[in-house]
Amino acid sequence: MKRLLTLGLLAATLAGCQPKQNQEPIEQVIGTAFENAQAQALLLAKKYEPQEGRLPQSWRGTVGDGAAGEDVGSSSRWWCSGFFPGTLWYLYENSGDAEVLRYAQMFTERVEREKYTTTNHDVGFMLMSSFGNGLRLTPVEADKEHYREVLSTGARSLATRFRPSVGLIRSWDHNRAVWQYPVIIDNMMNLELMFWAADYTGDENLRTIALSHADSTLVNHFREDYGSYHVVSYDTLTGNPLLKQTHQGYADESNWARGQAWALYGYTMMYRITKQERYLTQAQNVARFVLGHKNMPADYIPYWDFDAPEIPNALRDASAAAIMASALIELADYSQPSLAREYMKVAETQIRTLASPAYTAPVGENGDFILMHSVGAFPLDSEIDVPLTYADYYYVEALTRLSRKLGS
C-alpha cells in the first residue's frame, strides 16, 4: 500500500507540473530530439559494448543522480532484445554517423541466434526491429544477404507456433493450467516478418498464416467499442475463444494502454502491407476509441491503463504514447484529410510532450536511455516508472516518420 501511495503521489506531481508545450517549430523540436537521442544511444552502446552478448533493457535509479543507479540488461532471449539495435539503425538513417552504424551492426549481430527461436512469438519483434531495419539501411552489400537469411529463417521458426485448427500464432507457453492456447494483442506486431518472408521466399503459407492471425484477432480480440482485450485463450480443438483476460492491465475488462497501442499499430501495418480495407477500418476504429476515451489526457500521454482506478493520479506510460504516435503518423497517410489532420495533430502533441523535459532525460542521466516514465507490467510490479528500450525505439521511429513527412 505504501508503494502504491508513493507512486500515486509521483504521478500526481508529474501530472501537475507538466510544462506548457514548447511552441518552437516542430522541425526544431525534431532536430533537438534526434541530437539528444543519438547522444544517449552512443553512451548506452559504449556501456554495453564490452558486455558480450548483452543488450540494454531498462534502468533503475533516480534521474538527477548522474551515473548512479542499476543497469538492467538482457541476453537476446528477452523479447525486446532487438529494439536497441533498431534505435541505432533509425539514428544512423537520420545522421549517417559512422560510429552509430558500427554499433548498429554490432548489436544487431547479438540478436542473430533468435532466428531459431520457436518457444515464443516475439521473433518478429526481435528480428524486424534489428535485422529488418538493418536490411533496409546497411551500406554493406554482404550484410544484406546475411540479414535476409536471418529474417527468412526467423519467419519459419515463428510459423511453427501456428496451429491451423485455431488459426492463430500461439503467444505464450506458460500458465497452461489456465490458458490452453493464449494469444495476446501484442502478437499483431510479429506479422510483418511473416509478410516480408513470404515475399522474399515465395512461401505463400507464411502469408496465409499472417492473414489468418490478423483476421481471427480482429473478430475475437475487440469489444464493441473497439477496445482490445490483452489475452484471449482458445480451445485447441474447436478454435473458439475460451477466456478473454488481461495479464498486464488493470482488469480483464479494462483497456491496458500499451495493448491499445499495439492494436492501433498492428492494423495500420496490416493495411500498409495488404491494402485490405477491413484493416484500415479497424485501425481507424481503434484510433477513434483511444483518442476519444474520456480518460485520455490532454497531452495524449496515456495512463498505463485507461481504466486504472488511481486516475488522475495513475502513472503515465511513455512507451504507449510513442507507439501510438508512430502509428498515427503512418495512419494519416491512408486516411481522409479530416482524419489525417486529427491524427497528425495528436502525434505532434505526443512528440512535443515526449521531447520535453517532462519525459526526455538530460544526456548522461536515466541510465543513458532517452525517455523516462514508462510502465512495463504494473500488476506484476515489474518495470514501473522506468525507461524501457522499446519506448525509445518507437519514439525514434515516430521522429523519423514525422521528419520524413515534413521533408516530403
N, C-alpha and C positions, 0 to 999 in steps of 0.2 A: 504493500500500500504506500509506504514511504517513497519507493521508486516511482510509482505512478504519479504521486503528488508532485515530486520533483520534476518529472517530465512534463506534467501539465503546466507548471509554473514556467518552465523553459519555453514551451510552445506559446504560452500567453505573452511572454516577453518578446519572442520573435514576431508574433503577430502584431503586437502593439508598437513595435519600433521599426516596422518596415519603412525604408526611406521612400520618399516620392520618387517615382521613376525618372531616371535621367533622361532628359529630353534632347540630348545631343543627337545628331543624325545617326540613324541606325547603322550606316556604313562604318561610322567611327566606333560605335559600340561593338560591332563585329570584329573590327581590326584590333581593338584593345583586348577583346576576349580571346582571340587567337594568340596574341602575344603572351598573355598570361597562361593560357593552356599549354603552349609549347614550352615555356619556361618550367612549369610544374612537371610536365611529362618527361623532360630531359633529366630533371632532378630524380624523378622516380626511376627512370631507366638506369641511371648511374648507380642508384642504391641497390637495385636488384640484379645488375649485370653480373656481379661475382657470385650470386646465389644460383648455382647451376640448377636448371630445371624449374626455377620458381618464378611466379608471376604475381603482380600486385592484386590484392582482393579488397582490402579496406584498411582502416587505421583507427586506433582507439587513443583518444587524447583530447586535450583542450586547445583549441585554436588560440594563439597568442603566447603559447609556451615554447615557440620555436621548434627545435628538434625533439623535444620531449614527447613521449607517447609511445605506443606499441604498434609496430607494423604488423599487419595481418596479411600474409602471403599465402599462396596455394601452389600445388602442383597443377599440371594440366588437367587433372581429373576433375577439378572444381568446375561447375557448369559455366562460370563466367571467365574461364581462362583466356578466351580469345579476344576479350574486349580491350585489354591494354594494347596488344599489338594493333588492333583495329583503330584505336585512337591515334596511335603513331602514324598509321597509314593515312588517315584523314589529315593530320597535321602536315605530313610530307606533301600531300596533294596541294595544300594551301601555301606552303612555304618553299618547297623544293630544297629544303635543307638536307645536306648530305649526312649529317650526324643523325638526324631524325630517321632517314632512310636506313642507315646501318642498324639502328636499334629496332626499327620495324621488322627488318629481316631477321634479326637475332631472336626477338621474342616470338615471332611467328613460328619459327622452327621449333620452339619449345612446346608448341601445341600439336605437332605433327602426329604423334602416336595416337591421338584421339580419332584418327581416321578408321581405326579398327574397333572403336567402342560400340558395343551392342547392348550394353547394360543400362542405358538411359537414353532419353530423347533429345538431349542437349547438344548432339553432334552438330546440328545446324548453327546454333549459337556459337559454338566453339570455332567452327571452321569458316563460316561465311564472313564473320567479322574480321578474322585474321587472314586466312588464305584467300578468301573471296575478294577482299579489298586489295590484298597483295597482287592477285592475278590482274586486277584492273589497273594497278598503279606501278608495278615494278618495272624499272627500265632494263632489267636483265632478262634477255630472251630465254635463257636456260631455266630461269626461275619460273617462267610462265608454264612451261611444260610440266615441271615438277608440281606446281600448285594445282594444275588441272588434275593430275593423278591423285593428289591428296583429296581433292574435293569429290571426285567421282568415286573413290574408294569409300570415303565417308558417307556418301549418299547411299551406297549399297549396304553399308553397316546399319544405317538408320532404317532402311527398308525392312530389315529383319524384325523390327518391332511392330510391323503392321500385321494384323490378323484380318483376313477377308471377311470372316463371319461377323466381325464388329465394324469393320470399315474405317478404323482409325489407327493411328500410331500410338502405341501404349506409352504413357509418360513415365511412370514410376513402377518399380518392382517391390517397394516396401509396403508395410501395413496391409499385408494380404488378408489378415483376419477381418478387415473392414472393406477393402476395395478389391473386387475381382479384376477389374481392368480400368485403372484410373487414367483419365485424360485431363490435362489442365489447359486452361486457355493460353498459357504461355507457349504451348506446343505449336500454335499457329506460326510462330516466328521461325520454326525449323523447316517450313515447307519450301522456302526459296531455294535451299540447297537441292531439294528433290527436282524442282523445275530446271535448275541450271544443269544438273547431271543428266536429266532426260534429253535436253537439247544437245549436250556435248556428246553423250554416248549413243544416242538414238534408242535408248531403252524406254519405251513408252509406258512400261509398268510403273516406273518411278513417277511419271506424270499422273497416271491413274490413281496411285496411292495419295498423292498430294491433293488432287481434286476431291477424292472420296473423304479425306480427312477434313478438308475445309467445308464441304457441304454438310457432313454429319455434325460438325461443330456448330455450324450456322443454325441447324434445326434444334439441337439439343442443349446448347450451352447458354442460351439467352432467354431472359424473361420477356414479357410482353412490352415492357418499356425499353428494351434493348440493353439493360444492364446485364452483365455476364456473371455466371457462376464461376468460381475458381476451379473446382474439381467436379467432374462427372464420372462416376464409375459405372461401367457397362456389364451386362450379363454376357459372358463369353459364349453362351450357346445361342441366345436369341438376338444378341446385338442391341438389346433395348437398354435404356438408362435405368439403373437401379437406385443410385444415390446422387444427389446434387448438393455439394457441400463447399466448405472453404478449408484451407489449410493455413493460409497466411493472412486472411482477412478477419474482420471483427466477428462476423457470424455467417452462417450458411446463406442467409437471405440478404446480407449486406453487400455493398459494392466496394470491393477492395480496389484501391485506386490504380495500382500498377496492373492489375488484371484488366481493367477497362482500357488502359493504355495499350496493352498487348493486343486486345481485340481491335482497337482503332487502327493500330499499325498493321496488324496482320491482314485485315481485309482490304486496306488500302494497297498493300503489297500484292494481294491476290488480284486486284483489278489491274494493276500495272502489268502483271505478267500475262493474264488471260484475256483481259478486256471484256470479261463477262459482267453484264450489268448487275446481276444479283450481288456481286461482291462490292461494287461501288455503292449500291443502295444500302447494303449492310454497314459499310464504313460510315456513310453519311448519317445513318440512323444512330449508330454508336456515338458519333460526334455530337449529334443533337442531344442525346441523353447526357453525355458528360458535360458539355458546355452549358447546358441549361439546368443542371442539377442545382437544387436550392442550396446545397452546401458547397458549391464551387466558389472559392474565394475570388475577390475582385482581381487579384493579380494572377489568377489561374495556376497557382502552385497548389495542387490539391492536398487535402488532408490524407493521411495514409490510408484511410478508408472513408468513403463518402458518408458513411453512417456511424462513424466512431462516436461513442456516447460522450466523449470529452469535448466535442466541437462546441464552441470555437477555440477551445484550449488544447485540441489534439495536435499532435505533431504533423508537420507537412512532409511531403515526400518529393524531394527534388528529382529523383530518378523517374517517377511517374510523369512529372512535368516535362522533362527532357524528351522522353519517348513520345509524349503527346505532341510536343512542338514539332519534332521531326516528322511525325505522321501527318500533321495538319498542313505543313508546308507542301508535302507531296500531294495530299488530297485536294488542295486548292487547284492543282494543275488539271484535275479531272472533273472539276465541279463548275456549275453555272456561276456567272460573275458575282451574284449576290452572296452565295455561299463561299466562294473563293475569297471575297473581301473579308467576310466574317472569320474564316479560318486563319487568314494571314494576320488579321488584327490581333487575334488571340495568341498566335505563335510569336508575334513580335513582342507582345506584353510578357509572355513567358520568358523569352530570351533576354529582354531588358531586365527582368527581375532576377533571373539566374545569374546574369552578368554583373549584378550589383553586389556591393559588399555584404548584403544580407545572405548571399549564397555562394559567392566566389571568394575563395580564401586568398589571403596575401601570399605572394610567392615565397616558398620556403616553409609555409605553415600547412596544417591539415594533413600531415604525413605526405606532402607533395601531391595530393590529389587536387583536382580542380574545384569541384563543388562540395559544399558542406550540406548537411541536413537531409540525408536520405534515410529511408526506413526499409529494412530488409524483410523481417518477419516479426512483427510486433507481438503476436500471441505466443511465439516461441522464445521471446526475449532474446532475439538474435538480430544483430546489426541494426540497432536502434539509434537514430540521430547520429549517423556516421557518414563519412564519404564511402561511395561504392563505385567500383570500376565501371559498371555499366551505366551509371548516371553520367560519368564523364564521357563515355563513348557516344551515347545518344545526344548529349549536349553538343559535342564537337560535330557530330553528324548534322544536327539541326543548324548549327552555324554554317557548315559547308553548304547545305541545301539552300539556306537563305542567301548566302553570298553568291551562289550560282544564279539564283533567281534574279537578284538585283543586277547582276552583270549581264544578264541575257537581253 
